[in-house]
């Protein structure tokens, strides 16, 4: 989702490399590329076990007959929540359980 144009709320191409062509881990391989679409739906504040976050919310249209609604945190696009949309698995959620930010300074040269 890092490459989604945030000024465009229409579906945009998403290119990924996956090692599981079924996305369930049952068919692991050396992987392959796939193209889907995703769209920015807006911003939303959500509560997770890791805390409350203001997130960018995306809808990712997969080739498997269901979508994934994805919430990300900040410029690093940390995954805060994933919701399965459609495909008989509606309301399946994966939430961020812990989050700690640490600033690492470069050593003096």
GROMACS elastic network, one bead per residue, 0.5 to 0.9 nm:
[ bonds ]
;  ai    aj funct       b0    kb
    1     4     6  0.54270   500
    1    14     6  0.75134   500
    1    38     6  0.77089   500
    1    39     6  0.88134   500
    1    40     6  0.87450   500
    1    58     6  0.77732   500
    1    60     6  0.87898   500
    1    70     6  0.89131   500
    1    72     6  0.87327   500
    1    77     6  0.77072   500
    2     5     6  0.85525   500
    2    75     6  0.84152   500
    2    76     6  0.82379   500
    2    77     6  0.67677   500
    3     6     6  0.86866   500
    3    14     6  0.80344   500
    4     7     6  0.87601   500
    4     8     6  0.80736   500
    4    12     6  0.68947   500
    4    13     6  0.82177   500
    4    14     6  0.79549   500
    4    38     6  0.77763   500
    4    39     6  0.74637   500
    4    40     6  0.74269   500
    5     8     6  0.55418   500
    5     9     6  0.80694   500
    5    12     6  0.80108   500
    5    39     6  0.88357   500
    5    40     6  0.81703   500
    6     9     6  0.70566   500
    6    39     6  0.88119   500
    6    40     6  0.65964   500
    6    42     6  0.88409   500
    7    40     6  0.86792   500
    8    11     6  0.81987   500
    8    12     6  0.82978   500
    8    39     6  0.79135   500
    8    40     6  0.73672   500
    9    12     6  0.83959   500
    9    39     6  0.56778   500
    9    40     6  0.52196   500
    9    41     6  0.65014   500
    9    42     6  0.82098   500
   10    38     6  0.81385   500
   10    39     6  0.56450   500
   10    40     6  0.74467   500
   10    41     6  0.89141   500
   11    37     6  0.56109   500
   11    38     6  0.51563   500
   11    40     6  0.78855   500
   11    59     6  0.87006   500
   11    60     6  0.86432   500
   11    61     6  0.85892   500
   12    36     6  0.82738   500
   12    37     6  0.51078   500
   12    38     6  0.54139   500
   12    39     6  0.60468   500
   12    40     6  0.89185   500
   13    35     6  0.66913   500
   13    36     6  0.58435   500
   13    38     6  0.65374   500
   13    39     6  0.88303   500
   14    34     6  0.83385   500
   14    35     6  0.56190   500
   14    36     6  0.51655   500
   14    37     6  0.51759   500
   14    38     6  0.64328   500
   14    60     6  0.84844   500
   15    33     6  0.70594   500
   15    34     6  0.59050   500
   15    36     6  0.65330   500
   15    37     6  0.82929   500
   16    32     6  0.83109   500
   16    33     6  0.56209   500
   16    34     6  0.55557   500
   16    35     6  0.64631   500
   16    36     6  0.81662   500
   17    31     6  0.65464   500
   17    32     6  0.54481   500
   17    34     6  0.64048   500
   17    35     6  0.89600   500
   18    21     6  0.65826   500
   18    23     6  0.79547   500
   18    28     6  0.89596   500
   18    29     6  0.87420   500
   18    30     6  0.84112   500
   18    31     6  0.51318   500
   18    32     6  0.56019   500
   18    33     6  0.63345   500
   18    34     6  0.76143   500
   19    23     6  0.81566   500
   19    25     6  0.81736   500
   19    27     6  0.79721   500
   19    28     6  0.54615   500
   19    29     6  0.53501   500
   19    30     6  0.57874   500
   19    32     6  0.65453   500
   19    33     6  0.89399   500
   20    23     6  0.50042   500
   20    24     6  0.67452   500
   20    25     6  0.55147   500
   20    26     6  0.71271   500
   20    27     6  0.53391   500
   20    29     6  0.64390   500
   20    30     6  0.85592   500
   20    31     6  0.65217   500
   20    32     6  0.83413   500
   21    24     6  0.81041   500
   21    25     6  0.82403   500
   21    26     6  0.87015   500
   21    27     6  0.64189   500
   21    28     6  0.73524   500
   21    29     6  0.81149   500
   21    31     6  0.73619   500
   21    32     6  0.75768   500
   22    25     6  0.69941   500
   22    26     6  0.70840   500
   22    27     6  0.64530   500
   22    28     6  0.86333   500
   22    64     6  0.79329   500
   23    26     6  0.78203   500
   23    27     6  0.80755   500
   23    28     6  0.89597   500
   23    64     6  0.88929   500
   24    27     6  0.75453   500
   24    28     6  0.89518   500
   25    28     6  0.58907   500
   28    31     6  0.73648   500
   29    32     6  0.82758   500
   34    63     6  0.86775   500
   35    62     6  0.84824   500
   35    63     6  0.83331   500
   36    60     6  0.75041   500
   36    61     6  0.61072   500
   36    62     6  0.56518   500
   36    63     6  0.66523   500
   37    59     6  0.85145   500
   37    60     6  0.60246   500
   37    61     6  0.53505   500
   37    62     6  0.72032   500
   38    58     6  0.66421   500
   38    59     6  0.54318   500
   38    61     6  0.57398   500
   38    62     6  0.85347   500
   39    57     6  0.86730   500
   39    58     6  0.55002   500
   39    59     6  0.53896   500
   39    60     6  0.65815   500
   39    61     6  0.84272   500
   40    43     6  0.86450   500
   40    56     6  0.74478   500
   40    57     6  0.61132   500
   40    59     6  0.65911   500
   40    60     6  0.88818   500
   41    56     6  0.77221   500
   41    57     6  0.54528   500
   41    58     6  0.52665   500
   41    59     6  0.67541   500
   42    55     6  0.84509   500
   42    56     6  0.58860   500
   42    57     6  0.54434   500
   42    58     6  0.72877   500
   43    54     6  0.68445   500
   43    55     6  0.54729   500
   43    57     6  0.56365   500
   43    58     6  0.89235   500
   43    71     6  0.85793   500
   44    53     6  0.82393   500
   44    54     6  0.56404   500
   44    55     6  0.53367   500
   44    56     6  0.64849   500
   44    57     6  0.66673   500
   44    71     6  0.81736   500
   45    52     6  0.69074   500
   45    53     6  0.54897   500
   45    55     6  0.59607   500
   45    56     6  0.87942   500
   46    51     6  0.83734   500
   46    52     6  0.56280   500
   46    53     6  0.55604   500
   46    54     6  0.64846   500
   46    55     6  0.72476   500
   46    71     6  0.85774   500
   46    80     6  0.86233   500
   46    81     6  0.87369   500
   47    50     6  0.78794   500
   47    51     6  0.57872   500
   47    53     6  0.65629   500
   48    51     6  0.51748   500
   48    52     6  0.61228   500
   48    53     6  0.80000   500
   48    80     6  0.75458   500
   48    81     6  0.79595   500
   48    95     6  0.61494   500
   48    96     6  0.61967   500
   48    97     6  0.68456   500
   48    98     6  0.86781   500
   49    52     6  0.82687   500
   49    95     6  0.73948   500
   49    96     6  0.65750   500
   49    98     6  0.67021   500
   50    53     6  0.88954   500
   50    80     6  0.85835   500
   50    95     6  0.84142   500
   50    96     6  0.58931   500
   50    99     6  0.55322   500
   50   100     6  0.86693   500
   51    96     6  0.86146   500
   51    97     6  0.84289   500
   51    98     6  0.78804   500
   51    99     6  0.78712   500
   53    72     6  0.88926   500
   53    73     6  0.68930   500
   53    80     6  0.80984   500
   54    71     6  0.89390   500
   54    72     6  0.84566   500
   54    73     6  0.68139   500
   54    74     6  0.82222   500
   55    71     6  0.55828   500
   55    72     6  0.51648   500
   55    74     6  0.71094   500
   55    77     6  0.88406   500
   55    80     6  0.78327   500
   56    70     6  0.80998   500
   56    71     6  0.55606   500
   56    72     6  0.53578   500
   56    73     6  0.67307   500
   56    74     6  0.79515   500
   56    77     6  0.84088   500
   57    69     6  0.69893   500
   57    70     6  0.56296   500
   57    72     6  0.66570   500
   58    68     6  0.81283   500
   58    69     6  0.56381   500
   58    70     6  0.50893   500
   58    71     6  0.64319   500
   58    72     6  0.83376   500
   59    67     6  0.67132   500
   59    68     6  0.58022   500
   59    70     6  0.62510   500
   59    85     6  0.88335   500
   60    66     6  0.88699   500
   60    67     6  0.54845   500
   60    68     6  0.50410   500
   60    69     6  0.61631   500
   60    70     6  0.73468   500
   61    64     6  0.85801   500
   61    65     6  0.81191   500
   61    66     6  0.67776   500
   61    68     6  0.66924   500
   61    69     6  0.88033   500
   62    65     6  0.65241   500
   62    66     6  0.60443   500
   62    67     6  0.55227   500
   62    68     6  0.74495   500
   63    66     6  0.74524   500
   63    67     6  0.85574   500
   64    67     6  0.80979   500
   64    87     6  0.79085   500
   65    86     6  0.73301   500
   65    87     6  0.56605   500
   66    84     6  0.70749   500
   66    85     6  0.57185   500
   66    88     6  0.82064   500
   66    89     6  0.83364   500
   66    90     6  0.88674   500
   67    83     6  0.83124   500
   67    84     6  0.60069   500
   67    86     6  0.63529   500
   67    87     6  0.78774   500
   68    82     6  0.63821   500
   68    83     6  0.55949   500
   68    85     6  0.56548   500
   68    86     6  0.86556   500
   69    81     6  0.80521   500
   69    82     6  0.56372   500
   69    83     6  0.50392   500
   69    84     6  0.64832   500
   69    85     6  0.67782   500
   70    79     6  0.73730   500
   70    80     6  0.77479   500
   70    81     6  0.58695   500
   70    83     6  0.66150   500
   70    84     6  0.89916   500
   71    77     6  0.85450   500
   71    78     6  0.84154   500
   71    79     6  0.62068   500
   71    80     6  0.54852   500
   71    81     6  0.51367   500
   71    82     6  0.65196   500
   71    83     6  0.88296   500
   72    75     6  0.87527   500
   72    76     6  0.83697   500
   72    78     6  0.51732   500
   72    80     6  0.53418   500
   72    81     6  0.72129   500
   73    76     6  0.69646   500
   73    77     6  0.50689   500
   73    79     6  0.65005   500
   73    80     6  0.64559   500
   74    77     6  0.53919   500
   74    78     6  0.68683   500
   75    78     6  0.80668   500
   77    80     6  0.87169   500
   79    82     6  0.76790   500
   79    95     6  0.83386   500
   79    96     6  0.70776   500
   80    94     6  0.82705   500
   80    95     6  0.58625   500
   80    97     6  0.85448   500
   81    93     6  0.69803   500
   81    94     6  0.55218   500
   81    96     6  0.61051   500
   82    92     6  0.81930   500
   82    93     6  0.56191   500
   82    94     6  0.51173   500
   82    95     6  0.66351   500
   83    90     6  0.77015   500
   83    91     6  0.63229   500
   83    92     6  0.56273   500
   83    94     6  0.65435   500
   83    95     6  0.87160   500
   84    87     6  0.81026   500
   84    89     6  0.62028   500
   84    90     6  0.54570   500
   84    91     6  0.61033   500
   84    92     6  0.53302   500
   84    93     6  0.65820   500
   84    94     6  0.88475   500
   85    88     6  0.83401   500
   85    89     6  0.70004   500
   85    90     6  0.50855   500
   85    91     6  0.69515   500
   85    92     6  0.80493   500
   86    89     6  0.60825   500
   86    90     6  0.52050   500
   86    91     6  0.85748   500
   87    90     6  0.69985   500
   89    92     6  0.60271   500
   90    93     6  0.86923   500
   96    99     6  0.73246   500
  105   108     6  0.89277   500
  106   109     6  0.85450   500
